[in-house]
Amino acid sequence: GPTRKMPLTASAMDFFQLFVPDNVLKNMVVQTNMYAKKYQERFGSDDAWIDVTLTEMKAFLGYMISTSIHHCESVLSIWSSGFYSNKSIALIMTQARFEKILKYFHIVAFRSSQTTHGLYKIQPFLDSLQNGFDSAFRPSQAQVLHEPLIDEDPVFIATCTERELRKRKKRKFSLWVRQCSSTGFICQIYVHLKEGSGADGLDALKNKPQLHSMVAKSLCQNASGKNYIIFTGPSITSLNLFEEFEKQGIYCCGLLSARKSDCTGLPPSMLNNPETPQSRGQYRIRMKGNMSLICWYNKGHFRFLTNAYSPLQQGVIIKRKSGEIPCPLAVEAFAAHLSYICKYDDKYSKYFISHKPNKTWQQVFWFAISIAINNAYILYKMSEAYHVTRYSRAQFGERLVKELLGLEDTSPSH
């Protein structure tokens, strides 16, 4: 849960600023003004540009965040006269001024000579965000590694043609998270850049175990020695990775797939389906030290690799139609945590900022801001302030937008 007690009067802005404090916003102001100056020195002066202020930067973020609540087609539709217009907030800043800030917006204006990292324009912000996540929240023992649903607005996917889908630019990165499966709080973000097109690109690496092993190690670098139980999908699950994690005091439970997983070191007899017909709930087990490989049958064969649960401990899967199906405890635990993440995706993927910039670092930035808002709401729901105001996720977002735009009184409460 939260590591600090927030006052009863804490606002949406107070929770958001646990992760994006004023010093981070002030840095955005400085870097944006520096980039505007550099740009104009190179391409000619821009008489319409005036240096951005902290108040304007907050309003700029507020406009972007409003697209996560109202799902407008474009952030510029706020100022239009159409269906997506939002007259209640459109008067705070003109569209022309907003577009100027959007043109010059930067987090790192200059590339240092030592920089080789592709995300150098956003890395300081991601580091600051990570520090905020670490200091504001203590996760439960059970956590999960996965890719959250951030691809596209489901309404767009449902209405567009295949040709329109192909024309959409593919993201040049994948975003993975380590998430507390008791609350949905995202503890750590890892961004993997697409290195290039062709054989070495991200798409080619999609099923390669070395990529997913690297992702898992990066997400768990702060988890050593804490006895966490990490749940993983088939692309990450592997005997070598789980044994390496066990030496660091991290325990695992993962679903195996002969097609997607690295099955090195696992007995082939357990990876092949038996010829004799199986009844639901039957399972076979092979062990090596603390590691168990479980093959469980339920309208198909499911394989699990774990060193976090004893295979002798019994559990049960409850289905509405078929009732209780016996299984090892590891299978029951995996199903419970997986269903929680599906629920989180269903709830919060609707709240990602709709703005789709072309630049990769900006796409990562808006996804990271979306995650920060969702984490802020989770902390708010676990605080005493929630029992006073009881905002829904959409109401919390609306309050945050109004506070960033200066439409609500947000006098310091702590």
N, C-alpha and C positions, 0 to 999 in steps of 0.2 A: 504493500500500500504506500501512500504518500509519506515522505520522510519529514515533512514539516506541516504544522497545523496552520491552516489559513483562517483568517477571521470570518465571522458571520457575514460581514459586509463586503467580502471580497467580490470583485466584479469579474466579468469574462476576461477583461484586459489583464487583470492581475494574474490569472491562471496562464494566459497566453504568454505573458512576459516572464514567466518562469523559464521559458525556452527561448524567447526572442526578446531580450531586454533592451532598454533604451540605448545602451552602449553599442549593441549590434546594429540598431537602426541608425545611430549617428554615423557609424562607419559606412553604411550604405549611402548616406547623404554625402559624406566626404568623397567617397570613391566615384559616385555618380557625377559630382561636380568636376572632379579631376578628369574623368573620361570625356565629359562634354567639352572641357577646355582643350584636351588633346585632339579630339575629333575635329574641332573647329580650326585648330592650328593647321591641321592636315588638309581639310576639305573646304575651308572658307568659313567666315564668321556667320553666326546664326543670330540675327538681331532679335528674334522672338524668344530667345533663351534667356532666362534669369536663373541664377543658382537656386537649386531646390533647398527647402528648409526641412527640419525634422517634422513639423506639422504636416507639410505636404507629403512627405514620405509615408507617414502613417495613413494619410487619406488615400494615397496611391495603393498601399497594401489593402486598405479597406475595400476599395473598388474591386480589386482582384478577388478578394475573399468572398465578396457578395455573389460572385458567379457560382460558388460552391453551394449556395442555398437556393438560388432561383434558377440555376441551370440555363442561363441565357446563352444564345448561340455564340455571341461575341461580347467581350467586356464593353465594347463601344456601343452596344445596343442599349446600355443604361441611358444614354443621352438621346436615343431615337424617339420617334413618336409612336412606335409600334407596340406590339404585345409585350416585349421584354423590357420596355422602358421603365425606369425607376425614378420618378420625379422627386421622391422624398430624399434621395441622396445625390441626385444629379446637380443640384445647385451649389454644392460645396466647392467644386472645381470644374472649370470648363473642359469640354472634350479636347480642345486644342492644347491646353496645358497638360492634361493627362497624357496625350500622345507624345508630347515633347519629353516628359519624364520617362515614358516607356521606351522612347528611342535611345536615351542616354543611360538608362538604368544599369548599374554595375555594382558588383560586390568587391571585385578586384580589378582596378583599372589598368594596372601595368603588370606585365609578365617579367618576373625576375630572371636573371641569366641562368640560375641553377634549376629553374622549374622544367621538369619533363612530364609531370602528371597532366593528363588530359583534362582533369577537373579543377585545374588551378584557380579558375575564376570563381569557384564556389566552395573550395575545400575549407577555407577558414570558417565559413558559415556552418558547414556540416560538422566541423570539429566543435564549434560553440554549441550547436544543437545537441550533439552527443553528450557534452558535459552537462547540459541542462537535464537531459533524460536521466543520466546517471545519478545526479544529485537530488532530483525531485521525487524519485520513485524507487521502491525496493520490490523487485518482482517476486512472484511465487516460485516454488521449486520447479514446477512444470512449465516448460516453455516450448515454443515450436519455431522451426525455421521454415520460411516459405516466401513465395512471391505474391504480394497482395494484388488484388484486381485493380489495376490502374490504367488499363488499356484505352478504352473509349467509353463515352457515354452510351449506356445500353439502348437509349432511345434512338441515337444515331445509327447504331449497328442494326437495329430492327427495321429502320426505314430506308436505309441507303441500298443501292444496287451493288452487285459484285464489282462492277467496273469502278464505281466510286471508292469502294474499299481498297482496290488495288492502287488507286491513285494516291491514297493517303500515304504520307511518308511514314516509314517504319521507324519506331524509336531506335536510337543508336546506343541504347544502354538497357541493362536489366536491373531492377531494383529488388533487393532481397531484404528481409527483416527477421530479427529475433523478437518474438512476441510473447508476453506473459499470457498464458492460456486461461488464467483465472479471471482476468479483467479485460484483456484485449489491448493493454498498454504496449506500445512498440518500444522495446528497450534499446534496440540498435538497428541502424540502417547501413546497408552496404550497396554501393552502386558499382556495377561492372560495366565498363565502357566497351562498346563494339570496336575491336581493334582495326577492323578493315573489312572490306567486302571479300567475297570468295571463300577459299578453303579455310582461312584463319579467322573468319568473322564469327560473331556471336552465334549466328544461326547454325554454323557448322559445329560449334562447341556445345550446342544445346544438350546433346546426349553424352557428352564426354565427361567421364567421372572426375578428371583432374580439375576442371572448371568448378564443378559443384563442391568438390573437396576444399578447394581454395576459398570459395564463398563461405562454407561452413566454418572453416578455421578463422576467417576474418570476423565473422559474426560472433564467435565465441571467445575472442581473444581476451575479453574482460571477465570471463565466466570461470576461470580456473580456480579449483579448490573450494568451490561453493556448493558442491553436491547437487547441482542442478540436474534435472532430467530433461533432456532435449528430444523432442519428437521430430522426426524427419520424414520427408516423402521419398519415393523410390529413387529419384535422381541423386540424392545425397547419401542414402543408406549404403554403407560398405563396411566390411569387417575391419579393414585396415584403419579407416577413419575412427570407428568406434573404439578400437583398441588404443589408438593414440589419445583420444579424448579421455579414456578411463585412467590413463597415467596422469592426466591433469586434474582428476577429481570431477570429471563431467560424465554423467551416465546418459545412455541413449535408448530410444525405442523407435525403430523405423520400419516402414513397409518396404518389402523387397519386390522387385520386378526383374524377371530374367532378361527383359528387353532394355530396361532403363538403368538398372543398378549395376554397380561394379561387384560381380559375384566372386572375385578372386578369393581363394582360400575356403570357400564354402563347399560342403559335400554335394556332388552332383546328384546323388540319390534323393536328396531333399528338394532339389530344384525341378525334378521331373515328376509329373503327376502319376500316381499309382494306377495300375490297370484295373484293380478291383474297385467296384463302385463304393462311394463313401456316403455316409449319412450326415446330415447337417449337425454341426457341433463337434464332429470327430477331429482329432488333431494328432500330429506326430511331433516329436521333439528330439533334437540333437544338441548336445552341450559340449563346450570347450572352455574350461575354467568358469568364469562368471558369465560367459556369453551363451545365449540360447538362440537356436534357430527353430522357429515354430511354423509348421505347415498346418493351417486350419481350414476346414471345409465349410462353406455356406453358399450353396448354389455356384460354387467355383472355389478354386484353391487360392488361399491368401497366405503369404509368407511374411513373417515378422522376425527381425533381428533385434535382440535386446540384452542389455546387461543391467537394466534397472529394476527388473521384476523377476521373481522366481517363477520358473515355468510350472512349478507344482501348485502355485496359488491359483485358486479357481475364481473365475469371473462369469459374467453373463451379459449377453446382448439382448436387449428387449426390442422386439419388432411388434408393430401394431397388429399385423395379421397372423403371424406365426407364433407369437408369444415369446417365451424365453428360450434363447439358444445358448447352451453352455460353451465356454471358451476359457483359455488361460487369462489371467488378470491383465497381462500385457496387452492383449487384444482389446479388452474392454476399455482400458485406459487410453489406448491409441484412438479408438472410435470416439470417445468422449471429447478428447482434446481437438480432434479433427473437426468434429461437428461445431465446436465453439468457434474455430477459425472461419468456417463457412458462414456462421451467423455474423461474425464480425465483418466479413467481406460484404455480405448482403446489406448490413446496416450502414457501414461507413464508406464503401466505395461510391455510394451515391453523393457523398459530400466532397469529392475531390474537385479542386478548382478547374473550371471549364476552359480557361485560357490555354491555347495550344501554340506556344511560340515555336519558331523554326530552330533556334539555337538550343543545343543539347543541355548546356549548363543552366539555361533558364527553365527548361522542362523539369530538370532535376530539382531546381529551386522551388518551383510551385508545388511539386509533389511533396517535398520536404516540409513546406509551410502547411500543406493539408494535413500531413501526419502530426505536426506540432499542434494544430487546432484540435484534432481528434484526441490526442493525448491530454491536452488541456481540459477537454470536456470530461474525459474519464476521471481526472483528478478532481474536477468540480463535483461530479456525481458522488465521489467518495468523501467529500468534505462536508462540514456542517453548513456551509453556505447553501448547499443544495436543498437542505431541509427548510430553508427560509424562502427560497425563490422557486425551486423546482422547474427549471427551464428544460425543454426538450433540446435535442441536438440542434434542430433548426433555429429555435429561439435563442440558444446560446450563441450560434453563429451570427444571428441578426444583431444581438446585443454587442458582440465584438466589433462588427462592422460599424455600428453607430458610435461606439466608443473611439474607434480609430479615426472616424471622420469628425470627431468632436461634437457629435449631436447629443451625447449623454454626459452627465456630470460624473467624472471618474476621479474624484478627489482621493489622494493616497489614503489607503485604509490600513497600511502597516509600515 
